Amino acid sequence: MASVSRESYAAASERLEAHARRANPETIAGTAGDVLGVADLLRREPRLRRALSDPARPGEDRAGLLSTLLEGKVGKPALDMVGALVAGRWSAPSELLGATERLGVEALLASADRAGDLGEVEDELFRFGQIVTADPALGGTLSDVIAPVAQRAELVRALLSGKAKAVTVRLVEVALAGFGGRSFDGALARLVELSAERRDRQVAYVTVAAPLTDEEERRLGAKLAELYGREVSVKQLVQPEILGGMSVRVGSDLYDGTVLRRLTDTRNALAKR
């Protein structure tokens, strides 16, 4: 997101946080649904997207157009938040769409946070991603962009009904629609990271040959927190093929101490002789 777009997003984000401090989790979730509904409208209507981000029109005019279209169709909190987005400046119409979608996601996370469920939502998103990765048929079905999102969402609801928080299920549906222009897997991973960020945590993806014990995970998390200066959410990826050791990825940093990597390095070194 360009700097001018980030400034526009900040105004709407402040309104969201003020709303989240006052409202109950159910009300915040309802607002999130309204905002995501607006994002769906912008995705379907490129002409509207261009009109609402047109730099040649005053921000007040654009916000007035939005209000005329949505008055009585979405709640006032959502209208105020999206109105703040529309009144701002955007480097491209696609950035307005991305910001509206991101605001809806942040509202969902705020509702989970207010309910005390955010850590659980983060874990559920990660575990579902692992289930999808382990089942190529399921992964192929959910990632099939030719199939309607509603059809794939119905499958997700059948899989997660009674097994995950309602916010988790809704976030998976957002991932199905390609959150931020990402693939389904990429969107799920980004949602995990956003969940952690709201708890002021960094995500560490740890690949091991066998699961870490709770104590090993705690010690690793403490060491990473000391290194990065903030709390860390450790997400384990079990891959027996690495043979031993572990790799740790935090953002763009990768520490690979697996037996497989050492064997590969040795093999490559011998091949060069």
N, C-alpha and C positions, 0 to 999 in steps of 0.2 A: 504494500500500500504506500503510495507516494505521501510525502510529508503534508501536503495540503489536504489530502484525503484523511490522513490520521487526525489532523486537527478537527475536521468535520465530525469524525467518528467520536472523538473525545466528548463533544457536547452531548451527543445522544447517550453515550455511556454513563455520563454523570447523572442524567435523568433516570436511567435504569437503576443505578445504585441507590438513588434517593427513593425510588419506588420500592426497591427490594428491602430497604430498611423499615418501610411503613407497612407493607402488605404481608399477608400470610402466604405460605408456599403454594396453595391452590390458586390464589389470585395471580401470583407471579407467573405460575405455569400457564394460566389462561392468557396473560399478556404475551408470553413467549409464543403461544400458538397463533395469536393475532399477528405478531411481527413476522413469524415464519410464513403465514398466509400472504402477507404483503410481498415477501421475498418470492414466493411462488408466482404471484401476479406479475412481478417485474421480470421474472424469468420467461414467462409466457408472452409478455408484451414488450418487445424491444422498442417500439415507438414510444411507449409510455416511459420506459427506462431512459431513453434519450431526452424526452421532454423534461423529466424531473431532474436531470443532471445538466441541462443546457446552461453553460456559463453566460450566454447572452441574455438570459432572463434573470431578473432579480430573485434572490432567494425567497423573499416573501411571496412572490407570484407562484413560484414552484410549490411552496408549502401550501398556498391557498388552493392550487389545483389538486394536490393530494387530499386535502381536507374535503373538497367538493366530491371527490370520487369515493372516499371511504367513510364519510360521516354516517354514523348509525350502523356501519358494517363491522367496525372493530371498536374495541374499548378506547376510552380517552387516554389511558396511559400509553398504549401502543401508538395511537395517533400522534401524541406529543413526541414520543421518541423518534418515530420515523419522520415526523415533520422536522425535527432537528437535523436529521440526516439530510433530508431533501433541501433544506435551507442552506446547507453548507456548500462548499466547493469541492468538485470531484475532477480528478484528472482524466477519467473515462467513465462512461455509463456502466461498464462492467464492475467498476469499483463501488458504485452505489449499490448494485445488486449484492456484491460480496459483503459489503458492510451491513446491509440489512439482514442477510443470512447470519452473519457473525453475531449481530445484536440479538437475534432470536435464540441462538445457541447460548449466548451468555446469560440470557434471561432464564432459560431452562436450567443452567448450572446454578444460577442464583436461587432458584426455587428449591433445588436439591440442597444447596448450602443452608438455606433458611430452615429446612426440615431436618438438618443434621445427617443427610444421606449422601453427601458429595463424595466422600471417600469410597463408599460402597458403589456408587454409580461409576466412578473411575475404574474400580476393579472389575465390575461387570462388563464394561465396554472392552477392557483388555482381554478378559477371559473369552468373551464372544468372538473377538478377533482371532484368538488362538484356536477356537473350535472351527471357525471358518477356514483358517489356514490348513488345519489338519484334515479337512474333508474337501478334496478337490471338486467333487460334484456339487456340494453345497456352495463352495466359493464361486464356482463358475455360474451357478444359477443366480446368486445374489449380485454378481458383478456384471451380469448381462445387460448392457445399456439398451439393447433392443427391446427387452421385455419391459412393460409398463412398471413404473415405480410402485403404483398401487398394488399390483399383483405380487411383486417381491416383498412389499411391506406386509401384506397379508401372511406370507410365509414366515416372516420375522416374528410377527405377533403370535402365530401358532407355536413357534419354537420357544418364545420367551414368556408367554403368558403364565403368570403365577410363579415365574422363576427369576424375574428381574424387576427393578423399579420401573414405574411408568415413565420416568424421565429417561432412563436408559433406553427403553424401547423407542421413545420418540427421537432420541439422538441417533439411534441406529437407522431410523427412517430418513433422517437428515443425511446420513452418510450414503444411503442408497441413492439419493438424488444428486450425489457428487459434490458434497460440501466443499466450497472453495475451488471448484473445478478439478478436484482430485478423483482418483480411482476409489472404489469402495474401501479397499484395504488402507489406502493412504488417508482417506477421510476418517476412518475409525481411529487410526493412530493419532491424527491431529486432535480429535475430540478427547482422547485420553490425555494428551498433553495440555489441552485447555482446562480440563478438569483439575489436573495437578497444579497448573498455574494459578487457578483461583484459590487454591489452598497454599499458595506461595511455595510450591514445591517444584523441583526439577525431576523429570522422568529419566531413570537409568534402565536401559534394556540390557539384561544380563543373560548371556547364553552359556549354559552349563550342560555337561553330559548327564548329570543326575541332579535332581532337585536339591537345593540348599536347605539345610535345617532352618528353623525359625531363628535360632541364635546366629547362625552364619549370615543369614540375610540381614539381621539387625546390625551385626558388626560391619558388614559391607556398607549398609546404608549410612552408618555413622561415619565411616571413613570418607565416603563420597560427599557427605554433607560438610565435613571439615574441609575437603578439597575445594568444593564449589561455593561454600559460604551460605548455603541454604539447605533446608530439608530436602531429602531425596526420596522419591517413590521408586522402589526397586521392582521391576517387572521381569520375572524369570521366563526364559525361553529354553526349554529342555530339548537338546539335540544330541542324542547319544553318539552320532557320527563324529563329533569333535574329539571324542576319546577321553578327554580330561582337560583340566584347567578351566579357564573361562574367558569370555570376551565381554567387555562392558562398553556400551555406547551411550553417551550423554550428549544430546544435540549433535554437533558435527565432530565431536571427539570420540575416537575409537581406541580402546586399549585391548589388544588381542593377545592373550596369553594362553591360547588353547594348544593342546598337544598337536592337533591337526595342523595348525599354522606352523609350529616348529618343525614338524615332519616335512611340510611343504617347502619351507625355507631351506631345510637341509637337502632335500631332493633337488631343488633348483640350483643350489650352490654346487652340488656334485655334477650336475649336468653341464655346468659352465667350465669344468676342468678339462 
